[in-house]
Amino acid sequence: MHTDLDKGESAVKYTLSGEGAGTIFTIDQITGDIHALRSLDREEKPYYTLRAQAVDIETNRPLEPESEFVIKVQDINDNEPKFLEGPYTASVPEMSPV
């Protein structure tokens, strides 16, 4: 998150709200960098909707409208395969492509 109104004079602070703001996600109030505080699991929650805003550090008044964005969690194969019925039989022809 960054606004063109931020001239680097510490007159702007960034705020974050929405699902997981402050518990799962945090924002650096000075730079606007957003970070996850823990690992995310797609099986637990596939996406989060967050809102960020640049506000005047002295008056706390918004400098721009809120920006809404969605964090989509990509799935990784973190569950071992389970074969509930077996045995299974398969074959691969010699010289098969990978």
N, C-alpha and C positions, 0 to 999 in steps of 0.2 A: 504494500500500500504506500502510495506517495502522491502528494499533491504538488502542482506547479507553484502554489503559493508558498511552499516551504523553501525559503531562501537560505536555510542553514543557520539561522540566527536564533534558534531555540524558541521561536514564537509560536510554533505549532506542536500540538501533541496528537497522537493517534489513539483512537479507542476501538474496541472490538466488542461485539455483542452477538448473540445467537447461540445455537446449539454447541455446547462445549467451550464457550468463551470463558477463559479464566481457569478452567479445570483440565481441558484437553488441549486447547489452543491458547496461546498468549501472543500479545503484540508488544513490540518494543515501542514505548510511547514516543520516543525521540526519532527513531529511524523509520518506523512503520513496518519493520520486518515481522512477519508472522511465523511462529514456530509451533510444532506439535510437541507437547510435553511428554507424550508416551507413544508407544507403537500403536498403530490402528489395525483393526482386523475387519475385513469386509464381511465376514460371517456375523460379526457383532452389529455392525452398522455400515451400510454401503456408501452413505454420503452424509455430509454435514452442510448446513446452510449458515453462513456467517455474514455479518454486516460490519463494515469498518467505516470510520469517519475521521476526517481531519478537523480539529477544533482549535480555536485560539486559546493559547495556554493561559492567558490572563483573564479573559472574559468567559471562557468555556463555551463560546458561541460557535456553531458550525461554520466552517469556511467553505464547505462544499456539501452537496447532498450525500447521504449515505451510499456506500457502494455495497451491493449484495453479491456474494459469490458462493459457489458450491465447491466443496472439497469432495472429489470422488475418490474413494479408496479402491486401489487396484488390488485384485486378488493374487495371492501367491499360493503355491501349492504347499501349504503348511500342515496338511492332514495326510497321514500315511494312508495308502490304499488299503481297503478292506475287501477281502474276497469271502463273502458269506456262504456261497455255495461252491463246492468244488469236489473233486479236482477239475482243473481246466486243462485242456490240451490245445496247443496251437503250433503252427509251423511257419517258418519264414523261408522262402526260396533263396537259394544261394545267389549272391551278387545282387541282392535287392537294394534299391536306393535307401539311403538313410531316412 
